[in-house]
Amino acid sequence: MIMVQIKVEGLLFDPRSGMYILLLKQIDDSGTLPVWIGKPEADAIALAIGKVITPRPLTHDLVKNVFDELGVQVTKVVITEIIDNTYYALIYATDGNREVAIDSRPSDAVAIALRVESPIFVEEDVLKVRKTDELEEWLKNLKPEDFGNIM
């Protein structure tokens, strides 16, 4: 399995579907991976990007706190596959003795990775499978008013 490191480029709102697009970009700038996500997931990622501290821990903050208290480190997050337009991801965590892979939605994995500052990867096969024209077509159809919805 060949993994490609990616980073969060930003969040966009897709007015056609009412969903958000998590825009992931390869570290070497050679390509992007758009992942459509819901508003709660976009909000969680936006808070992490902005390093916003909430008065009480939200779910992803709770997960980070549990890892911290148990002495577990997230070593990486990997988007592993796409099946029927649904992406799958794993969160790799270690206690220093063994590493486990935890099944996750990509949006949750990314929200946690941003909070614990772990690297994010995508398997190369996922990049090959995704439709490269999908994001470019969406961007071509943007209207100026759509830009007010970019996080």
C-alpha positions in Angstrom: 0.0 0.0 0.0 1.4 3.4 -1.1 0.3 6.3 1.0 0.3 10.0 0.0 0.5 12.7 2.6 -2.3 15.3 2.4 -3.3 18.4 4.3 -6.6 20.2 4.9 -6.8 22.9 2.3 -10.1 24.2 3.4 -13.9 23.8 3.5 -16.3 24.9 0.9 -20.1 24.9 0.9 -21.9 23.2 -2.0 -25.3 24.9 -2.3 -26.5 22.3 -4.8 -26.4 19.5 -2.3 -26.5 21.5 0.9 -23.3 19.7 2.0 -19.8 20.9 2.7 -16.7 19.8 0.8 -13.6 19.0 2.8 -10.8 19.9 0.4 -7.7 17.8 1.0 -4.5 18.6 -0.9 -1.5 16.5 -1.5 1.5 17.9 0.3 3.5 18.2 -3.0 0.5 20.2 -4.5 0.1 17.5 -7.2 -3.6 17.0 -6.6 -6.7 17.4 -4.4 -9.2 15.1 -2.9 -12.7 16.5 -2.3 -14.8 14.8 0.4 -18.4 15.8 0.8 -19.4 16.0 4.5 -22.3 17.2 6.6 -22.5 20.5 8.5 -21.7 19.1 12.0 -18.5 17.5 10.6 -17.6 20.7 8.8 -18.1 22.7 12.0 -15.9 20.3 14.0 -13.1 20.6 11.4 -13.5 24.4 11.2 -13.1 24.7 15.0 -9.9 22.6 14.8 -8.5 24.6 11.9 -9.2 27.8 13.8 -7.9 26.3 17.0 -11.1 27.4 18.7 -11.3 26.4 22.4 -14.9 25.7 23.4 -16.1 26.1 27.0 -16.7 22.3 27.3 -15.1 19.6 25.2 -17.0 18.6 22.0 -16.9 15.0 20.8 -13.6 15.2 19.0 -12.0 17.1 21.9 -13.3 14.4 24.2 -11.6 11.7 22.0 -8.4 13.7 22.1 -8.7 14.0 25.9 -9.3 10.3 26.3 -6.2 9.5 24.2 -4.1 11.9 26.2 -5.3 10.6 29.6 -4.6 7.0 28.5 -1.2 7.8 27.2 -2.2 6.9 23.6 -0.7 8.8 20.7 -2.4 9.1 17.3 0.4 8.3 14.8 -1.5 9.0 11.6 -4.8 9.0 9.9 -5.3 7.2 6.6 -8.2 7.5 4.1 -8.1 3.9 2.9 -10.8 3.4 0.3 -13.8 4.6 -1.5 -16.8 2.3 -2.0 -20.0 3.5 -3.7 -18.9 7.1 -3.2 -18.3 6.6 0.5 -14.8 7.1 1.9 -13.4 5.0 4.7 -10.6 5.9 7.0 -8.5 4.5 9.9 -7.0 6.2 12.9 -3.7 4.6 13.9 -3.0 4.9 17.6 -0.2 3.5 19.8 0.4 3.2 23.5 4.1 2.7 22.9 3.8 -1.1 22.9 1.3 -1.8 20.1 -0.4 0.1 17.4 -4.1 -0.3 16.6 -6.1 0.8 13.6 -9.5 2.2 14.5 -12.3 2.4 11.8 -13.5 5.9 11.3 -15.3 8.2 9.0 -12.8 10.5 7.2 -14.3 13.6 8.6 -14.0 12.4 12.2 -10.5 11.1 11.5 -9.4 14.5 10.1 -11.1 16.4 13.0 -9.1 14.3 15.4 -5.9 14.5 13.4 -6.1 18.3 13.4 -6.6 18.4 17.2 -3.7 16.0 17.9 -1.5 17.3 15.1 -0.9 14.0 13.5 -0.2 13.5 9.8 -3.0 12.7 7.4 -2.6 10.3 4.4 -4.6 8.8 1.6 -3.9 5.5 -0.1 -2.8 6.1 -3.6 -5.5 3.8 -5.0 -8.2 6.2 -3.6 -6.6 9.0 -5.6 -6.8 6.9 -8.7 -10.5 5.9 -8.1 -11.9 9.3 -7.3 -13.3 11.4 -10.1 -10.8 14.1 -10.9 -13.3 16.1 -12.9 -15.9 16.3 -10.0 -14.3 19.1 -8.1 -13.1 21.0 -11.2 -16.7 20.8 -12.6 -18.1 22.1 -9.3 -15.6 25.0 -9.2 -16.5 26.0 -12.8 -20.1 26.3 -11.8 -19.5 28.5 -8.8 -21.2 31.9 -8.7 -19.7 34.9 -6.9 -22.2 34.6 -4.1 -21.0 31.0 -3.3 -17.7 32.4 -2.2 -19.4 33.9 0.9 -19.8 30.4 2.2 -16.2 29.4 2.2 -14.8 28.6 5.6 
